[in-house]
Structures are given as structure tokens and as C-alpha cells.
């Protein structure tokens, strides 16, 4: 059966919408000391892969930043919509969006550029353990990569040009962001962590 696109979009599952909440404690420099993050995945009328998707959202609620002494809680909400399913990212983008929104909120609160606040909160020596207890071993690559992108993109000159444009433009506004991503592989649904290979060995004539 092949449905018309309009019916297909109404009836079939989509990426899980999320409702996220956070409360974070920061110091005067905008560095996160701890807090509470709640992620709520809209499963639709049945769970499908919702358990694993909400798990991944919880594991990616830090993105590339140390949360300090934080608690992350996930909920699966049964609603009246079509059952939602897995899309690319598998819950990772939904988890990351909350901490990225928080970085922008912190930057506005302390009056700093969002990139400056992001860099201060990166995983680093002494702050290298995630909220779920895993050590981030390659944390220095994060600093090196972002510094390279910041320099190669001429971030600060472009940021200044955008600020000047926005100050002179009452309606049309521009924006610029440099945002890292820390993305883990594998699934909490163990049966998905598998693959197969067919190997054929053909003897060659002498």
C-alpha cells in the first residue's frame, strides 16, 4: 500500500518531539556548577524505539560541556498522536538542544559572547567526567578543533560585522554561531548493537 504524501505525513511516525526543562547553577564566569535537566519524549500512542531514544537524549544532554554536579532525568510521554520513531541522531539532537539553549541563556545573563561561554564550559582536565560517569578521554581535541574553526572562520570579525548590521537594521537581523557536537555511538537497546559480514574465500589457481 502506498499512501498519498498528505496521508502518509499524518499517519506515520516522525522524529520524537521533546519538552525539556533545566535549572542550572553557574558561577560569575558562567561556568556550570550543577543543576537539574529533565527531558520528556513524546512517544505518541505506542513506544516503538522511545526507550532508547530518550536514553540517548539523556546521555547527550551535556553535549560537549561539563555539567558539574548535575542530575538528568528522562520521561516517556504517551500522547494521542501517531507513534513516533527513530530519525537520524536517534535522540541526540533533542538532548543537545537543551544545553545549547542554556549556553545562549547564560551568555545573555552574564553579557558575554555565546562562544566564550561555550568554551569555558568545555570538558577539560579536572572536569572530564560526564553526568553518567564516563571519562571524556579525547577532550583536548575539542579545544583544538574549536580554536581552529574560530580562527579559520574569522569568527570575531564576522561577529563584529553582524553586531554592526543588527544595530543599524530595525527589522532584518543576522546571527552567527559556532557550536560543537560530542556524539556517542552504539545504542542502549543492546540488540541494535550488531552487524553482519559475509566473507567469501576463493582459492586461486597456482
N, C-alpha and C positions, 0 to 999 in steps of 0.2 A: 504494500500500500504506500503510495506517495501522496502526501498531503499538500495542498496549496501552501505557499510560504506563510500566508497570514494565519492559517490554522495551525501550522507547524509551530510558529513562534508562540502562539497562545497555549498550546497543549503540551509541548515537550519541555524538559528540564533545562535550566540555564545555570550560569555561574551562581554560587550561593551569595545572595546579598548578606551583609553583616551590619549589625548595630554594635558599635564599640563605645566603651566608656573608659576614661582614665582619670586618676588623681596621682600627681607626681610631686615629690618633694625635690626642690632644686636649691643649690647654693647661690651666692651672689653672682657667680660667673655663668649661671645657667646649667651647671653640671648636675645631672640627675643623681640623687642620693638614694631614692627608693620610691615606692608607690604601689598602686593597685591598678591593674588593667583587666577589663572584662571584655571578652569577645563573644558575641551571640550570633551564631549562624542560622539563617533562615533555611530550614531543610525542605520546606514545602510539606506535602501531606505524608511523605514517607522518607526514610533516612537515606537510601541509596548509599553514597560514599561519604555521608555527612560526618560520621565519627572521625575518619581520617583527615578530612578537610579542616574541621575545627581544631583537631590536634595540631596540624601544620600551622594554622593561623596562630595558635598559642606559641609554638616554637619559633615563629618569625615575628612575634610582637616586639622584639628588640631590634630587628633589622641588624644594623651594624653598630649599635650603641650599647654601652653597659648600663643596665637599669639599676645597679646598686642592689639594695635590699628590697626586691620587688616581688609581688605576688601576681601571677597571671592566671585567670580563671576563664574557662570556656563553657558555653552552654549551647545546646542544640534546640532550636525552637521549631515545634510543629505548627504549621500555619495552613491556610486554606488554598494555597497556590499549587501549581504543578510541582512534582518532586524535583528539587534541584540536584545538580550533578557536578562532576569534575570538569573543570576547564583548565587551560594552561596556567600553571602556577599552583594549582591544587590547594588553595587556601593561603599560600604565601603572600600574594599581593594584598589580600584582605587583612592579614595580620600586620604587614609592614605599614599600611596606610595610617594606622592609628599613631604609631610612634613618629612618622614623618609629619603628620598634622601637629603632634605635640612639639616637635622641633620648631616648627613655624610659630606656634603659640608662645613658646619660651623666648624665641628671638624677639617677638613683638613686646613681650613682657619686660625684658631687660634692655631693649633698644639696641640690639646687635644684629649684624647680618646673619641670616639663617645658616650660611655655610660655616661661619665662625662657630656658631653654637653646635652644629653637627660635628665639627672636628674636635671640639672639646669633649664631646661625649663618646667618641670612638672607643672601641675596645683598645686597651693599652696595657703595658706592664703594670701590675697591681690591680687592674680592673679587667681581667681577661676571662672571667668565668661567667657564663650565661645564667639566666634566671632558672634554667633547668639543670645546672650543674656541669655543663660541658665546657672545657677549656678551649678558647679560640687560639689555636696554635699559630696560624699564619696572620696574626693581627697586624704585623708591620707592613705587610703588603697593602693593607687598606690605606694606611697613611701615605705610603709611597705612590700608590695609584691615584689617589685623590689629589695629592700635591702636583703630580704630573698633569692631570686633567685641568686643574686650576690654572697652571702656568700655560699649557698649550692652548687652552680656550680663551686666554686673555680675560679671565673671569672678571677681575676687578675693574678693568677699563670698560667692559661691556656693562657691568653693573652700574657704574657711574653714568654712562650714556643713557641707560634706561631710566635712572632716577631723574636725570635732567629732562628727559622726554615726558615722563609722567607728571613732573611739576608744571610743565607748560601745556599739558593736554588735559582739559577738564573732563573729557568723555572717554576717549580711547586710551587704554593703559597697556603697558607691556610688562613682562615678567621674565625672570631668569632663575633657574635652579640647577644646582649640582648635587645630585642625590646618589649615595652609594646603595648597593644591594648585597646583603650576605644571604645566600640561598643554600640551604642544606639539601642533600639528595637522600633518596630512599623514603619509604613510607612507614607510618606506624601500623598500617594494615599489613602484617607480615607477609601474607600470601601474595602481595603485589611485588615484593622484592625478589623477583625471579626472572630468569631469562633462559633462552634455549639457543643451542647452536647445532647445526648439522654439519658434521665433518666427514668428508669422503676422501679416503686414501686410495689412490690409484697407482698401482705399481707400474713403473716404467720399464720398458724393454731394455735389456742390457745392451 
